[in-house]
Amino acid sequence: MAAKGKGNGKRKGKGKGNSKKTKSKPPDPTSNCIFPREIISNILSRLPVKTLLRFRCVCKPWRNLISKPNFIDTHLHRSSSLKPTFSPILIHTLHVKYTDHVLSLVDSPESSVTELDNPFPFFYYNMVVVGSCSGIVCLCKPPWGDLITLWNPVMRKFRTVQLPKKKPLLGVHAGVSIGLAYDSQENDFIILSLFCFREESRVPVEVEMCSMKSFCWKQVKNEVGFRVIRPCCNVIINGVPYWTALLEDKYGLRDVLVYFDVDRKVFDKLPMPGITVGTQWQLVNLEDTVGMLIWAKTVKHNIDVWVMHDEDGWSKKCTVGLVLGFDRLIGCLRNGDILAEDENGVLLLFDMVTSSVKAKLCIDNAKRGSSVIFNYSESLVLIREMLPVEKETARDKQHRENLLKAGINLKIISTDDPQQANWVNRIV
């Protein structure tokens, strides 16, 4: 009985059974860790984007950390400064049957080609990839630069950009050329819209730019006085877009390379290397430097690699001898690997140093000769008011097939002009 009385005493009143239950916040997973919170943030900022997306599900503190702008900027800076052993590439192809625009991603030579959900409306048959910088890809509809779309493939989000109030004039303008730039100091993406006059008019392009912070278009002076004929910029290097252009001055009409100076918000020009008659060339990003691949039209084995130095100008880096040869040269990866297409439509990845084949890339149902590549770096960067990319449904595919059966006449216009390494689709 004594034991029973002891059990009913004051100790019981202070026990857990009579105490008021309070809801406590979940403990911070870093509070009992041997590493300070700054160290954990440092470790996470060095991980790949796909790993971080999975780590968002670990706990709310980690999800909040990975979503913070400071963390995203730190992660972007560190991933951009790394010298890659392999450069991820975005591949744009046409479907051999439906003329769909297929966008695919290759992470490494060992990985398979991953088809992405295209945010561009399927019922638009005209689409070009302008380029990519800091994880954001720009898409638009030529020849007038309509439906400009910014898209983060890894985050699966996109948004469209309002077009400038100025409209191109039919019969006066030949088209609009779109470029994408990134201002790392202001952490701001910039869309450039170049209104291209017809070649016979010899009038320099008129330029407008739109900041993704304000989403307002304003005019940019074309003090260089250049003209372009491409639907988009040739290449984007470190957030700077480059165009091959024509310039007429006291020395006559000549080819130049123009770029948008992101810091000063003006255009500037660079000379072109001496290109002999009977050769083809392509402007590329070679280890974050302006580079150019030059090869003969008839002998498709040797490729001359040129690079631009700020002080010394253009210089020849090396000559790559591809033993297997190629039917069509597609481009160059950021780390220097060369991608070409053989006579069977297979994409071959060549090592620039050894000239050996590192990998063979196969894209299902890709139209031969339609592949275009873009260097891509994954990032957590998002632009405000981005929306999730919806997966294409079977109903969408059926609608597209019905349109084709209805008798819409499609014609894909390609060009062998080396200045227009990309292609433009037009409905006729």
Secondary structure as the mmCIF struct_conf table of DSSP 4:
data_model
#
loop_
_struct_conf.conf_type_id
_struct_conf.id
_struct_conf.beg_label_comp_id
_struct_conf.beg_label_asym_id
_struct_conf.beg_label_seq_id
_struct_conf.end_label_comp_id
_struct_conf.end_label_asym_id
_struct_conf.end_label_seq_id
HELX_RH_AL_P HELX_RH_AL_P1 ALA A 2 GLY A 7
TURN_TY1_P TURN_TY1_P1 ASN A 8 ASN A 8
BEND BEND1 GLY A 9 GLY A 9
HELX_RH_AL_P HELX_RH_AL_P2 LYS A 10 GLY A 13
TURN_TY1_P TURN_TY1_P2 LYS A 14 LYS A 14
BEND BEND2 GLY A 15 GLY A 15
TURN_TY1_P TURN_TY1_P3 LYS A 16 ASN A 18
BEND BEND3 SER A 19 SER A 19
HELX_LH_PP_P HELX_LH_PP_P1 LYS A 20 LYS A 21
HELX_LH_PP_P HELX_LH_PP_P2 LYS A 25 ASP A 28
TURN_TY1_P TURN_TY1_P4 PRO A 29 ASN A 32
BEND BEND4 CYS A 33 PHE A 35
HELX_RH_AL_P HELX_RH_AL_P3 ARG A 37 LEU A 44
TURN_TY1_P TURN_TY1_P5 SER A 45 ARG A 46
BEND BEND5 LEU A 47 LEU A 47
HELX_RH_AL_P HELX_RH_AL_P4 VAL A 49 PHE A 55
TURN_TY1_P TURN_TY1_P6 ARG A 56 VAL A 58
HELX_RH_AL_P HELX_RH_AL_P5 LYS A 60 SER A 67
BEND BEND6 LYS A 68 LYS A 68
HELX_RH_AL_P HELX_RH_AL_P6 PRO A 69 SER A 81
BEND BEND7 LEU A 82 LEU A 82
BEND BEND8 THR A 85 PHE A 86
STRN STRN1 ILE A 89 LEU A 94
STRN STRN2 HIS A 95 HIS A 95
TURN_TY1_P TURN_TY1_P7 VAL A 96 TYR A 98
STRN STRN3 HIS A 101 VAL A 106
BEND BEND9 SER A 108 SER A 108
TURN_TY1_P TURN_TY1_P8 PRO A 109 GLU A 110
BEND BEND10 SER A 111 SER A 111
HELX_LH_PP_P HELX_LH_PP_P3 SER A 112 VAL A 113
STRN STRN4 THR A 114 GLU A 115
BEND BEND11 PHE A 120 PHE A 120
TURN_TY1_P TURN_TY1_P9 PHE A 122 PHE A 123
STRN STRN5 VAL A 128 CYS A 133
TURN_TY1_P TURN_TY1_P10 SER A 134 GLY A 135
STRN STRN6 ILE A 136 LYS A 141
TURN_TY1_P TURN_TY1_P11 PRO A 142 GLY A 145
STRN STRN7 ASP A 146 ASN A 152
TURN_TY1_P TURN_TY1_P12 PRO A 153 ARG A 156
STRN STRN8 LYS A 157 VAL A 161
HELX_LH_PP_P HELX_LH_PP_P4 GLN A 162 PRO A 164
BEND BEND12 LYS A 165 LYS A 165
HELX_LH_PP_P HELX_LH_PP_P5 PRO A 168 LEU A 169
STRN STRN9 LEU A 170 LEU A 170
TURN_TY1_P TURN_TY1_P13 GLY A 171 VAL A 172
STRN STRN10 HIS A 173 ASP A 183
TURN_TY1_P TURN_TY1_P14 SER A 184 ASN A 187
STRN STRN11 ASP A 188 PHE A 197
HELX_LH_PP_P HELX_LH_PP_P6 ARG A 198 ARG A 198
HELX_RH_3T_P HELX_RH_3T_P1 GLU A 199 SER A 201
HELX_LH_PP_P HELX_LH_PP_P7 VAL A 203 VAL A 205
STRN STRN12 GLU A 206 SER A 211
TURN_TY1_P TURN_TY1_P15 MET A 212 SER A 214
STRN STRN13 TRP A 217 VAL A 220
BEND BEND13 VAL A 224 VAL A 224
STRN STRN14 PHE A 226 ARG A 227
BEND BEND14 ARG A 230 PRO A 231
STRN STRN15 CYS A 232 CYS A 232
BEND BEND15 ASN A 234 ASN A 234
STRN STRN16 VAL A 235 ILE A 237
TURN_TY1_P TURN_TY1_P16 ASN A 238 GLY A 239
STRN STRN17 VAL A 240 ASP A 249
TURN_TY1_P TURN_TY1_P17 LYS A 250 TYR A 251
STRN STRN18 GLY A 252 ASP A 261
TURN_TY1_P TURN_TY1_P18 VAL A 262 LYS A 265
STRN STRN19 VAL A 266 PRO A 271
HELX_LH_PP_P HELX_LH_PP_P8 MET A 272 GLY A 274
TURN_TY1_P TURN_TY1_P19 VAL A 277 GLY A 278
STRN STRN20 THR A 279 ASN A 285
BEND BEND16 LEU A 286 THR A 289
STRN STRN21 VAL A 290 ALA A 296
BEND BEND17 LYS A 297 THR A 298
BEND BEND18 HIS A 301 HIS A 301
STRN STRN22 ASN A 302 HIS A 309
TURN_TY1_P TURN_TY1_P20 ASP A 310 ASP A 312
STRN STRN23 GLY A 313 GLY A 321
TURN_TY1_P TURN_TY1_P21 VAL A 323 LEU A 324
BEND BEND19 ASP A 327 ASP A 327
STRN STRN24 ARG A 328 CYS A 332
TURN_TY1_P TURN_TY1_P22 ARG A 334 ASN A 335
BEND BEND20 GLY A 336 GLY A 336
STRN STRN25 ILE A 338 GLU A 341
TURN_TY1_P TURN_TY1_P23 GLU A 343 ASN A 344
BEND BEND21 GLY A 345 GLY A 345
STRN STRN26 LEU A 347 PHE A 350
TURN_TY1_P TURN_TY1_P24 MET A 352 THR A 354
STRN STRN27 VAL A 357 LEU A 361
TURN_TY1_P TURN_TY1_P25 ASP A 364 ASN A 365
STRN STRN28 ALA A 366 ALA A 366
HELX_LH_PP_P HELX_LH_PP_P9 LYS A 367 LYS A 367
TURN_TY1_P TURN_TY1_P26 ARG A 368 GLY A 369
STRN STRN29 VAL A 372 ASN A 375
TURN_TY1_P TURN_TY1_P27 ARG A 384 GLU A 385
STRN STRN30 LEU A 387 PRO A 388
HELX_LH_PP_P HELX_LH_PP_P10 VAL A 389 THR A 393
HELX_RH_AL_P HELX_RH_AL_P7 ALA A 394 LYS A 405
TURN_TY1_P TURN_TY1_P28 ALA A 406 GLY A 407
STRN STRN31 LEU A 410 ILE A 413
TURN_TY1_P TURN_TY1_P29 PRO A 418 GLN A 419
BEND BEND22 ASN A 422 ASN A 422
STRN STRN32 VAL A 424 ILE A 427
#
